[in-house]
Amino acid sequence: MRYVYADNAATTPVSKKVVEAMLPYMTEHYGNPSSLYGIGQTAARAVDKARQQVAAALGADAKEIFFTSGGSEADNWAIKGAAALGAKKGKKHLITSKFEHHAVLHTMAALEKDGFKVTYLDVYENGIVRVEDVEKAITDETCLVSIMYANNEIGTVQPIAEIGKLCHDKGVLFHTDAVQAVGHLKIDVKEQNIDMLSLSGHKFHAVKGTGALYCRKGLRLPNLIEGGAQEAGRRAGTENVPGIVGLGVAITEMNEHLEENYNKVKSLRDRLFEGASKISHSRINGDKEKRLPGNFSMCFEGVEGESLLLMLDMKGVSASSGSACTSGSLDPSHVLLSIGLKHEVAHGSLRLSLNENNTEEDVDYILEVLPPIIERLRDMSPLWEHILENEKNN
């Protein structure tokens, strides 16, 4: 039986270059970067180099990069920090979208309990925030707009540059959760008027537990963790040197092959869409073109998503029905509901996320095993019988 890993939006395998780069900082270069002696300063230089590598990949300056434990921490820091700055000026209104990652939505909800007002923008059937909606939502009390770069479930890419310019013209801070986009799309924080950007290393072949927040020069967020001089005194705690080194290597490696990888992965995704769309009562979730190159998201009526995943797993295909962070929930995805899908349709969702390691043979194998699985599940489904009966009567 063939094995196909098709859940790269959840996590990616660590690349060989990253492993090789990290190993020395677990053995001979194990010093604390805050120490003044030799092996400590060797570690400090490695952290500095990684900071420069991340900055270069984003079009930023090294002093604007702050290492974190991942995207969720970076999201929390950016949003809560901007809210605190806004509150000092009497501005307690924030804007986001209805289909953000829960790291953003739950942070917004926590701020609402503290007296902030949050506007949640629609994303419509195509899964894309409209710039004019952002403009209408901005008031004199708005302190932050936070719109994700690309959705983690349906892969739709947002008009980040346009939203960034609007916020810049209005004097409002702009943050983007770019966890799914970094390493896969070209990003330039200066050109796109991004004030803050969150990223997570394990989405592009670095190790889990590594991430970063880009914070524009001149924007002084409140400290995240007190107790030390690390990260310019803004996030105390001894640095995860091996992880940070790996993050720098991974983002550099991905950016060096950005266009090549994009074209290859998009071709695989389109091949997958073409084949799967031949299955009756199926639909693509979100805009087909304005999406991440490797994101495949479809719903199949009359099918229960969890059963679909288990049967795919039995055939050696690792897939997802949505965000890995909510895979234990039986509720339909908030992302799919936000684009107008009914509960019973959203329950039959399938997310496949490909990367440059996947092949045409992988795609062909998925297209070989997927239709009979869906047919079998529909044969067992009372809902499918109901759908067919309704069609017959209409």
BAMIZA-948928 format. One line per 3 residues: number of its first residue (from 1); their letters; for each residue x, y, z of N, C-alpha, C. Coordinates in steps of 0.1 Angstrom, whole numbers, always signed. Layout:
REM residues N
NUM) A) X,Y,Z,X,Y,Z,X,Y,Z | ...
This chain:
REM residues 394
1) MRY) +9,-12,+0,+0,+0,+0,+9,+12,+0 | +5,+22,-8,+12,+35,-9,+9,+44,+3 | +19,+52,+8,+16,+61,+18,+18,+75,+12
4) VYA) +8,+84,+14,+8,+97,+9,+5,+107,+21 | +14,+116,+24,+12,+126,+34,+6,+138,+27 | -6,+142,+30,-13,+153,+23,-19,+162,+34
7) DNA) -12,+165,+45,-17,+174,+55,-6,+184,+59 | +1,+189,+49,+12,+199,+52,+7,+212,+58 | -6,+215,+58,-10,+227,+64,-11,+225,+79
10) ATT) -11,+212,+84,-11,+209,+98,+4,+210,+103 | +13,+203,+96,+27,+204,+99,+35,+198,+87 | +47,+201,+87,+56,+196,+76,+68,+188,+82
13) PVS) +73,+179,+74,+85,+172,+79,+97,+181,+80 | +106,+180,+90,+117,+188,+91,+127,+184,+80 | +132,+194,+73,+142,+192,+62,+155,+187,+67
16) KKV) +162,+180,+58,+176,+175,+62,+185,+186,+65 | +184,+197,+57,+193,+209,+59,+191,+215,+73 | +178,+215,+77,+175,+221,+90,+180,+212,+101
19) VEA) +178,+199,+100,+184,+190,+110,+199,+191,+112 | +206,+192,+100,+220,+193,+100,+225,+206,+106 | +217,+217,+104,+221,+230,+109,+219,+231,+124
22) MLP) +209,+223,+129,+205,+224,+143,+215,+216,+152 | +219,+204,+147,+227,+195,+155,+238,+201,+163 | +247,+209,+157,+258,+215,+164,+254,+223,+176
25) YMT) +242,+229,+176,+238,+237,+187,+231,+229,+198 | +231,+216,+196,+227,+207,+207,+239,+200,+213 | +250,+201,+206,+262,+194,+211,+273,+203,+214
28) EHY) +282,+206,+205,+294,+214,+208,+291,+229,+210 | +281,+235,+204,+278,+249,+205,+265,+251,+214 | +266,+245,+226,+254,+245,+234,+253,+256,+244
31) GNP) +261,+266,+242,+262,+277,+252,+249,+286,+252 | +248,+293,+264,+237,+302,+265,+240,+315,+258 | +232,+320,+249,+235,+332,+241,+238,+344,+249
34) SSL) +233,+344,+262,+235,+356,+271,+249,+355,+278 | +256,+344,+276,+269,+343,+283,+280,+350,+275 | +290,+355,+281,+301,+363,+275,+312,+354,+270
37) YGI) +313,+342,+274,+325,+334,+270,+322,+328,+256 | +332,+321,+250,+332,+316,+237,+319,+309,+231 | +316,+298,+238,+305,+290,+232,+291,+297,+234
40) GQT) +291,+306,+244,+279,+314,+245,+277,+324,+234 | +288,+331,+230,+288,+341,+219,+287,+334,+206 | +291,+321,+204,+289,+314,+192,+274,+312,+190
43) AAR) +267,+308,+201,+253,+307,+201,+246,+320,+198 | +251,+331,+204,+245,+344,+201,+246,+348,+187 | +257,+345,+181,+259,+348,+166,+250,+340,+158
46) AVD) +247,+328,+162,+238,+319,+154,+224,+325,+154 | +220,+330,+166,+206,+336,+168,+206,+349,+159 | +216,+357,+159,+216,+369,+151,+215,+366,+136
49) KAR) +222,+355,+132,+222,+351,+118,+208,+347,+114 | +201,+339,+122,+188,+335,+119,+178,+346,+119 | +180,+356,+127,+172,+368,+127,+173,+376,+114
52) QQV) +185,+376,+109,+188,+383,+96,+181,+374,+85 | +182,+361,+86,+176,+353,+76,+161,+354,+75 | +154,+355,+86,+140,+357,+87,+136,+370,+81
55) AAA) +144,+380,+85,+141,+394,+81,+143,+395,+66 | +153,+389,+60,+155,+389,+46,+144,+383,+38 | +138,+372,+43,+127,+365,+37,+114,+373,+37
58) LGA) +113,+383,+46,+101,+391,+47,+103,+405,+42 | +115,+409,+38,+117,+423,+34,+118,+432,+46 | +122,+427,+57,+122,+434,+70,+136,+437,+74
61) DAK) +138,+444,+85,+151,+446,+91,+152,+436,+103 | +165,+432,+106,+167,+422,+116,+161,+426,+130 | +162,+439,+133,+158,+444,+146,+142,+443,+147
64) EIF) +136,+440,+136,+121,+440,+136,+116,+426,+138 | +125,+416,+140,+121,+402,+141,+123,+398,+156 | +112,+392,+162,+112,+387,+175,+108,+372,+175
67) FTS) +117,+364,+180,+114,+349,+180,+104,+346,+191 | +95,+336,+187,+84,+332,+197,+84,+317,+196 | +74,+311,+203,+73,+296,+203,+64,+292,+191
70) GGS) +59,+301,+183,+50,+297,+172,+41,+308,+168 | +32,+305,+159,+22,+315,+154,+12,+319,+164 | +7,+310,+172,-3,+314,+182,+2,+324,+192
73) EAD) +14,+322,+197,+20,+332,+206,+22,+345,+199 | +27,+345,+187,+29,+358,+179,+16,+365,+177 | +5,+358,+174,-8,+364,+172,-13,+371,+185
76) NWA) -11,+363,+196,-16,+369,+209,-8,+381,+213 | +5,+381,+210,+14,+392,+214,+10,+405,+205 | +8,+403,+192,+5,+414,+183,-9,+420,+187
79) IKG) -19,+411,+189,-32,+417,+190,-34,+423,+204 | -30,+416,+215,-31,+421,+228,-22,+434,+230 | -11,+433,+223,-2,+445,+224,-7,+457,+218
82) AAA) -13,+455,+206,-19,+466,+198,-31,+472,+206 | -39,+463,+212,-50,+467,+219,-46,+475,+231 | -36,+471,+238,-31,+479,+250,-26,+493,+245
85) LGA) -20,+494,+234,-15,+507,+229,-27,+515,+225 | -37,+509,+219,-49,+516,+215,-57,+522,+227 | -58,+513,+238,-65,+517,+250,-59,+530,+256
88) KKG) -46,+531,+255,-40,+543,+261,-44,+556,+254 | -48,+554,+242,-53,+566,+234,-68,+567,+233 | -75,+558,+241,-89,+558,+241,-95,+551,+229
91) KKH) -87,+543,+222,-92,+536,+210,-93,+521,+214 | -106,+516,+215,-108,+502,+219,-117,+494,+209 | -114,+497,+197,-121,+489,+186,-112,+482,+177
94) LIT) -114,+469,+175,-106,+461,+166,-114,+455,+155 | -108,+452,+144,-115,+446,+132,-107,+433,+128 | -115,+422,+126,-109,+410,+121,-120,+403,+112
97) SKF) -117,+391,+107,-127,+384,+99,-133,+372,+106 | -144,+367,+101,-151,+356,+108,-144,+343,+107 | -134,+342,+97,-128,+328,+96,-113,+328,+99
100) EHH) -109,+337,+108,-95,+336,+113,-92,+323,+121 | -80,+321,+123,-75,+310,+131,-80,+313,+146 | -82,+303,+153,-87,+305,+167,-77,+313,+176
103) AVL) -65,+312,+172,-55,+320,+180,-58,+335,+179 | -64,+339,+168,-69,+353,+166,-83,+355,+172 | -92,+346,+169,-106,+347,+173,-107,+347,+188
106) HTM) -101,+337,+195,-101,+336,+209,-95,+348,+216 | -84,+353,+210,-78,+365,+216,-87,+377,+215 | -94,+378,+204,-104,+389,+202,-115,+387,+212
109) AAL) -120,+375,+214,-131,+373,+224,-126,+376,+238 | -114,+373,+241,-109,+377,+255,-108,+392,+256 | -105,+399,+246,-104,+414,+247,-118,+420,+248
112) EKD) -128,+413,+242,-142,+418,+243,-147,+417,+258 | -142,+407,+265,-145,+406,+279,-139,+417,+287 | -128,+423,+281,-121,+434,+288,-126,+448,+284
115) GFK) -137,+448,+276,-143,+461,+273,-140,+466,+259 | -133,+458,+251,-131,+462,+237,-142,+458,+228 | -144,+465,+217,-154,+462,+207,-147,+456,+195
118) VTY) -152,+445,+190,-146,+438,+178,-156,+437,+167 | -153,+441,+155,-161,+439,+143,-155,+426,+136 | -164,+417,+133,-160,+405,+126,-166,+406,+111
121) LDV) -157,+407,+102,-161,+409,+88,-165,+396,+81 | -175,+397,+72,-179,+386,+64,-168,+382,+54 | -167,+370,+49,-158,+366,+39,-164,+360,+27
124) YEN) -177,+359,+27,-185,+356,+15,-182,+342,+10 | -189,+338,-1,-188,+325,-6,-174,+321,-11 | -167,+331,-16,-154,+329,-22,-143,+329,-11
127) GIV) -146,+332,+1,-137,+331,+12,-126,+343,+12 | -131,+354,+7,-121,+366,+6,-127,+378,+13 | -120,+385,+21,-124,+397,+28,-124,+408,+17
130) RVE) -134,+416,+17,-135,+428,+8,-129,+440,+14 | -120,+447,+7,-114,+459,+12,-124,+469,+16 | -134,+471,+8,-144,+481,+11,-151,+478,+24
133) DVE) -152,+466,+28,-158,+462,+41,-149,+467,+52 | -136,+465,+50,-127,+469,+60,-128,+485,+62 | -128,+491,+50,-129,+506,+51,-142,+511,+58
136) KAI) -153,+504,+55,-165,+508,+62,-165,+506,+77 | -157,+496,+81,-157,+492,+95,-148,+500,+104 | -138,+507,+97,-129,+515,+105,-136,+528,+110
139) TDE) -133,+530,+123,-139,+543,+129,-127,+550,+136 | -131,+561,+142,-120,+569,+149,-115,+562,+161 | -122,+551,+165,-118,+544,+177,-111,+531,+174
142) TCL) -109,+528,+161,-102,+516,+157,-87,+517,+159 | -82,+507,+166,-67,+506,+169,-60,+495,+161 | -68,+485,+156,-61,+474,+149,-70,+468,+139
145) VSI) -65,+464,+128,-71,+455,+118,-62,+442,+118 | -68,+431,+120,-61,+418,+119,-68,+409,+109 | -62,+407,+98,-67,+398,+87,-56,+388,+83
148) MYA) -60,+375,+83,-50,+365,+80,-46,+366,+65 | -33,+362,+63,-28,+363,+49,-34,+352,+40 | -35,+340,+45,-42,+329,+38,-49,+320,+48
151) NNE) -61,+316,+45,-68,+308,+54,-63,+294,+56 | -62,+289,+68,-56,+276,+71,-65,+264,+67 | -77,+266,+64,-86,+255,+60,-89,+255,+45
154) IGT) -94,+266,+40,-97,+266,+26,-87,+273,+17 | -76,+279,+23,-65,+283,+15,-66,+296,+8 | -77,+303,+9,-79,+316,+2,-70,+327,+6
157) VQP) -64,+333,-3,-54,+344,-1,-61,+357,-1 | -58,+365,+9,-65,+378,+11,-58,+390,+4 | -65,+401,+1,-58,+412,-5,-50,+420,+5
160) IAE) -40,+414,+10,-32,+420,+21,-26,+434,+18 | -20,+435,+6,-14,+448,+2,-24,+459,+2 | -36,+456,-3,-47,+467,-4,-52,+470,+10
163) IGK) -54,+460,+18,-58,+463,+32,-48,+470,+40 | -35,+466,+38,-24,+473,+44,-23,+488,+41 | -25,+491,+28,-25,+505,+24,-36,+513,+30
166) LCH) -48,+507,+30,-59,+513,+36,-57,+517,+50 | -52,+507,+58,-49,+509,+72,-38,+520,+74 | -28,+519,+65,-18,+529,+66,-23,+543,+64
169) DKG) -32,+545,+53,-38,+558,+50,-47,+563,+62 | -53,+553,+69,-63,+557,+80,-56,+558,+93 | -43,+555,+94,-35,+556,+106,-39,+545,+116
172) VLF) -43,+533,+111,-46,+522,+119,-36,+511,+118 | -32,+504,+129,-23,+493,+128,-28,+481,+121 | -20,+474,+113,-24,+463,+106,-15,+451,+109
175) HTD) -22,+440,+113,-15,+427,+116,-21,+416,+107 | -12,+407,+103,-16,+396,+95,-10,+383,+101 | -19,+373,+103,-15,+360,+106,-11,+353,+93
178) AVQ) +2,+352,+91,+8,+347,+78,+13,+333,+80 | +8,+325,+90,+14,+312,+93,+13,+303,+81 | +2,+303,+74,+1,+294,+62,+8,+300,+50
181) AVG) +11,+312,+50,+17,+319,+37,+32,+319,+37 | +38,+321,+48,+53,+323,+48,+60,+310,+43 | +69,+312,+34,+76,+300,+28,+69,+295,+16
184) HLK) +57,+300,+13,+49,+295,+2,+45,+306,-8 | +44,+318,-3,+41,+330,-11,+51,+341,-9 | +53,+349,-19,+63,+361,-18,+56,+371,-9
187) IDV) +64,+375,+2,+59,+385,+11,+69,+396,+13 | +65,+408,+13,+73,+420,+15,+66,+429,+25 | +69,+429,+37,+62,+437,+47,+62,+452,+45
190) KEQ) +72,+457,+39,+73,+471,+36,+64,+475,+25 | +65,+468,+14,+56,+470,+2,+41,+468,+5 | +38,+459,+14,+25,+456,+17,+19,+463,+29
193) NID) +27,+472,+34,+22,+481,+46,+18,+472,+57 | +25,+462,+61,+22,+453,+72,+29,+458,+84 | +22,+461,+95,+29,+465,+107,+34,+454,+116
196) MLS) +26,+443,+116,+29,+431,+124,+26,+418,+116 | +34,+408,+117,+32,+396,+109,+36,+384,+118 | +27,+374,+119,+30,+362,+127,+34,+350,+117
199) LSG) +44,+342,+122,+47,+330,+114,+51,+319,+123 | +51,+307,+117,+53,+295,+125,+62,+285,+117 | +74,+281,+123,+84,+274,+116,+79,+260,+111
202) HKF) +71,+253,+118,+68,+239,+114,+59,+238,+102 | +54,+250,+97,+46,+250,+85,+55,+250,+72 | +68,+252,+74,+77,+252,+63,+91,+245,+66
205) HAV) +89,+234,+72,+101,+224,+74,+110,+228,+85 | +107,+237,+94,+115,+239,+106,+108,+231,+117 | +113,+231,+129,+107,+223,+140,+95,+229,+147
208) KGT) +87,+221,+153,+76,+227,+161,+81,+234,+173 | +73,+244,+177,+77,+252,+188,+86,+264,+185 | +87,+267,+172,+95,+279,+167,+86,+288,+159
211) GAL) +88,+301,+160,+80,+310,+153,+86,+324,+154 | +80,+334,+149,+85,+348,+150,+73,+358,+148 | +75,+369,+154,+67,+381,+151,+75,+392,+145
214) YCR) +71,+396,+133,+76,+408,+127,+69,+420,+133 | +76,+430,+138,+70,+442,+144,+77,+454,+139 | +70,+462,+131,+76,+473,+124,+84,+482,+134
217) KGL) +95,+487,+128,+104,+496,+136,+96,+509,+140 | +97,+512,+153,+90,+524,+158,+77,+520,+165 | +72,+508,+163,+60,+503,+170,+65,+495,+182
220) RLP) +63,+500,+194,+67,+494,+206,+56,+488,+213 | +55,+475,+211,+44,+467,+218,+49,+465,+233 | +39,+463,+242,+42,+460,+256,+50,+447,+256
223) NLI) +59,+445,+266,+67,+433,+267,+57,+421,+269 | +61,+410,+262,+53,+398,+264,+56,+390,+276 | +69,+389,+279,+74,+382,+291,+85,+390,+298
226) EGG) +83,+393,+311,+93,+400,+318,+103,+391,+325 | +115,+396,+327,+125,+388,+334,+139,+386,+328 | +141,+392,+316,+154,+391,+310,+156,+400,+298
229) AQE) +168,+400,+293,+171,+409,+282,+169,+403,+268 | +165,+391,+268,+163,+384,+255,+153,+391,+246 | +155,+390,+233,+146,+396,+223,+144,+411,+226
232) AGR) +155,+418,+228,+155,+432,+231,+147,+436,+244 | +147,+426,+253,+140,+428,+266,+125,+427,+265 | +120,+422,+254,+106,+422,+252,+100,+408,+253
235) RAG) +108,+398,+253,+103,+384,+255,+114,+377,+263 | +114,+377,+276,+124,+371,+284,+124,+356,+283 | +135,+350,+286,+137,+336,+285,+148,+332,+276
238) TEN) +156,+322,+281,+167,+317,+272,+163,+312,+259 | +169,+317,+248,+165,+314,+235,+166,+299,+232 | +157,+294,+223,+158,+280,+218,+167,+281,+206
241) VPG) +180,+281,+209,+190,+283,+198,+189,+273,+187 | +188,+260,+189,+187,+250,+178,+175,+253,+170 | +164,+255,+176,+151,+258,+169,+152,+270,+161
244) IVG) +158,+281,+166,+159,+294,+159,+168,+292,+147 | +179,+285,+149,+188,+283,+138,+181,+275,+127 | +173,+265,+131,+166,+257,+121,+155,+266,+114
247) LGV) +149,+275,+121,+139,+284,+115,+146,+292,+104 | +157,+298,+107,+164,+306,+97,+168,+299,+85 | +173,+287,+87,+177,+278,+75,+165,+274,+67
250) AIT) +154,+271,+74,+142,+266,+67,+136,+277,+58 | +134,+289,+64,+128,+300,+57,+137,+305,+45 | +150,+304,+47,+159,+307,+36,+158,+297,+24
253) EMN) +158,+284,+28,+157,+274,+18,+144,+275,+10 | +133,+277,+17,+120,+278,+10,+119,+290,+1 | +125,+302,+6,+124,+314,-3,+133,+313,-15
256) EHL) +144,+305,-14,+153,+303,-26,+146,+295,-37 | +136,+287,-33,+129,+279,-43,+114,+282,-44 | +111,+295,-40,+97,+299,-39,+89,+297,-52
259) EEN) +94,+303,-63,+86,+302,-76,+86,+288,-81 | +97,+281,-80,+97,+267,-85,+87,+258,-78 | +88,+260,-64,+78,+252,-56,+64,+256,-59
262) YNK) +61,+268,-60,+48,+273,-62,+42,+267,-75 | +49,+268,-86,+44,+262,-99,+42,+247,-98 | +51,+240,-92,+50,+225,-91,+38,+222,-82
265) VKS) +36,+228,-71,+26,+224,-61,+12,+228,-67 | +11,+240,-73,-1,+244,-79,-6,+234,-90 | +3,+230,-98,+0,+220,-108,-6,+207,-102
268) LRD) +0,+203,-91,-5,+191,-84,-19,+193,-79 | -21,+205,-73,-34,+208,-67,-45,+209,-78 | -41,+215,-89,-51,+216,-100,-55,+202,-105
271) RLF) -45,+194,-106,-47,+180,-111,-57,+173,-101 | -55,+176,-88,-64,+170,-78,-78,+175,-79 | -79,+188,-81,-92,+194,-82,-100,+189,-94
274) EGA) -93,+188,-105,-99,+183,-118,-104,+169,-116 | -97,+160,-109,-101,+146,-107,-113,+145,-97 | -111,+152,-86,-121,+151,-75,-134,+158,-79
277) SKI) -134,+168,-88,-146,+175,-92,-155,+166,-100 | -150,+155,-105,-158,+145,-113,-168,+137,-104 | -165,+138,-91,-174,+131,-81,-187,+139,-80
280) SHS) -198,+133,-81,-211,+140,-80,-213,+146,-67 | -221,+157,-67,-224,+164,-54,-212,+168,-46 | -202,+173,-53,-190,+179,-47,-189,+193,-50
283) RIN) -182,+201,-42,-180,+215,-44,-166,+219,-38 | -160,+228,-46,-147,+234,-41,-150,+245,-31 | -143,+246,-20,-146,+256,-10,-137,+268,-12
286) GDK) -143,+279,-14,-135,+292,-16,-131,+294,-31 | -125,+305,-33,-120,+308,-47,-110,+298,-52 | -112,+294,-64,-103,+283,-69,-89,+288,-73
289) EKR) -88,+301,-76,-75,+306,-80,-68,+314,-70 | -75,+322,-62,-69,+330,-52,-67,+322,-39 | -58,+312,-40,-56,+303,-28,-42,+299,-28
292) LPG) -38,+293,-17,-25,+287,-15,-22,+277,-26 | -10,+276,-31,-8,+266,-42,-11,+252,-39 | -9,+248,-26,-11,+234,-23,-24,+231,-16
295) NFS) -33,+241,-15,-45,+238,-7,-56,+233,-16 | -61,+221,-12,-73,+215,-18,-84,+214,-7 | -95,+220,-9,-106,+219,+1,-119,+217,-7
298) MCF) -126,+206,-4,-138,+203,-11,-148,+197,-1 | -161,+198,-4,-171,+192,+4,-178,+182,-5 | -181,+170,+1,-189,+160,-6,-202,+157,+2
301) EGV) -213,+160,-4,-226,+158,+2,-228,+143,+5 | -235,+141,+17,-239,+128,+21,-228,+120,+27 | -217,+127,+31,-205,+120,+36,-202,+127,+50
304) EGE) -198,+119,+59,-194,+124,+72,-178,+125,+72 | -173,+137,+75,-159,+140,+73,-150,+131,+81 | -153,+128,+94,-144,+120,+102,-143,+106,+96
307) SLL) -154,+100,+92,-153,+87,+86,-145,+87,+73 | -146,+98,+66,-138,+99,+53,-123,+99,+57 | -119,+106,+67,-105,+107,+71,-100,+93,+76
310) LML) -108,+86,+83,-104,+73,+88,-102,+63,+77 | -111,+64,+67,-110,+54,+56,-98,+58,+47 | -96,+71,+45,-84,+75,+38,-71,+70,+45
313) DMK) -71,+72,+58,-60,+67,+66,-57,+52,+64 | -68,+44,+63,-67,+30,+61,-61,+27,+47 | -62,+36,+38,-56,+35,+25,-42,+41,+24
316) GVS) -37,+47,+36,-24,+53,+36,-23,+67,+32 | -35,+74,+33,-35,+88,+29,-38,+97,+42 | -28,+105,+46,-30,+114,+57,-36,+127,+52
319) ASS) -48,+130,+57,-56,+141,+53,-62,+148,+65 | -70,+158,+63,-77,+166,+73,-91,+170,+68 | -99,+173,+78,-112,+179,+74,-112,+195,+76
322) GSA) -101,+199,+82,-100,+214,+85,-88,+217,+93 | -88,+226,+102,-77,+229,+110,-73,+218,+120 | -60,+215,+121,-55,+205,+130,-58,+209,+144
325) CTS) -59,+222,+147,-61,+227,+161,-75,+224,+166 | -85,+220,+157,-98,+217,+161,-103,+204,+156 | -93,+195,+153,-97,+182,+148,-104,+173,+157
328) GSL) -104,+176,+170,-111,+168,+180,-126,+172,+182 | -130,+183,+175,-143,+188,+176,-153,+181,+166 | -165,+179,+170,-175,+173,+161,-183,+183,+155
331) DPS) -182,+196,+159,-189,+207,+153,-184,+210,+139 | -192,+215,+129,-187,+218,+116,-178,+230,+117 | -169,+231,+108,-159,+242,+108,-165,+255,+107
334) HVL) -160,+264,+116,-165,+278,+116,-161,+285,+102 | -150,+280,+96,-145,+286,+84,-156,+283,+73 | -160,+270,+72,-170,+266,+62,-183,+272,+64
337) LSI) -187,+274,+77,-200,+281,+79,-199,+295,+76 | -187,+301,+77,-185,+316,+74,-187,+318,+59 | -184,+308,+50,-186,+311,+36,-200,+306,+31
340) GLK) -209,+303,+41,-223,+301,+38,-227,+286,+36 | -219,+277,+39,-222,+263,+38,-232,+259,+49 | -241,+250,+46,-250,+244,+56,-243,+234,+64
343) HEV) -248,+232,+76,-241,+223,+85,-239,+209,+79 | -249,+204,+73,-248,+190,+68,-238,+189,+56 | -236,+200,+49,-226,+200,+38,-212,+202,+44
346) AHG) -211,+211,+53,-198,+214,+59,-192,+201,+66 | -201,+193,+71,-196,+181,+78,-189,+171,+68 | -191,+173,+55,-185,+164,+46,-173,+170,+39
349) SLR) -165,+178,+47,-153,+185,+41,-141,+176,+41 | -132,+179,+32,-119,+173,+31,-109,+183,+27 | -98,+184,+35,-87,+193,+32,-75,+184,+29
352) LSL) -69,+186,+17,-56,+180,+14,-47,+192,+12 | -35,+191,+18,-25,+202,+16,-12,+196,+12 | -9,+199,-1,+3,+194,-7,+15,+203,-6
355) NEN) +27,+197,-7,+39,+206,-8,+48,+200,-19 | +60,+206,-19,+70,+203,-30,+75,+189,-29 | +72,+182,-18,+77,+168,-17,+67,+158,-23
358) NTE) +54,+163,-26,+44,+154,-32,+47,+153,-47 | +41,+142,-53,+43,+139,-67,+30,+137,-74 | +31,+135,-87,+19,+132,-95,+14,+119,-91
361) EDV) +23,+110,-88,+18,+96,-84,+10,+97,-71 | +14,+106,-62,+6,+108,-50,-8,+112,-53 | -9,+122,-62,-22,+127,-66,-30,+116,-72
364) DYI) -24,+109,-81,-32,+98,-88,-36,+88,-79 | -28,+85,-69,-33,+75,-59,-45,+80,-51 | -44,+93,-47,-55,+98,-39,-68,+98,-48
367) LEV) -67,+101,-61,-78,+101,-70,-83,+86,-72 | -75,+77,-70,-78,+63,-72,-86,+58,-60 | -83,+62,-48,-89,+56,-36,-101,+65,-31
370) LPP) -101,+78,-34,-111,+87,-29,-125,+84,-34 | -128,+82,-47,-142,+80,-52,-148,+67,-46 | -141,+56,-45,-148,+44,-39,-151,+46,-24
373) IIE) -142,+53,-17,-145,+56,-3,-158,+64,-1 | -159,+75,-10,-171,+83,-9,-183,+75,-13 | -182,+67,-23,-194,+58,-27,-198,+49,-15
376) RLR) -188,+43,-9,-191,+34,+2,-198,+41,+14 | -193,+53,+17,-198,+61,+28,-213,+65,+25 | -215,+69,+12,-228,+73,+8,-238,+62,+9
379) DMS) -233,+50,+5,-242,+38,+6,-247,+35,+20 | -239,+40,+30,-243,+37,+44,-250,+49,+50 | -252,+60,+43,-256,+72,+48,-271,+75,+46
382) PLW) -279,+76,+57,-293,+80,+56,-295,+94,+50 | -285,+103,+52,-285,+116,+47,-284,+116,+31 | -276,+107,+26,-274,+106,+12,-288,+101,+6
385) EHI) -294,+92,+12,-307,+87,+7,-317,+98,+7 | -317,+107,+17,-326,+118,+18,-323,+128,+6 | -310,+130,+4,-306,+139,-7,-311,+134,-21
388) LEN) -309,+121,-23,-314,+115,-36,-329,+115,-37 | -336,+113,-26,-351,+113,-25,-356,+127,-29 | -350,+137,-23,-354,+151,-26,-352,+155,-40
391) EKN) -341,+150,-46,-338,+153,-60,-349,+146,-69 | -352,+134,-65,-362,+126,-73,-376,+133,-73 | -380,+138,-61,-393,+145,-60,-393,+159,-66
394) N) -381,+165,-67,-381,+178,-73,-378,+177,-88
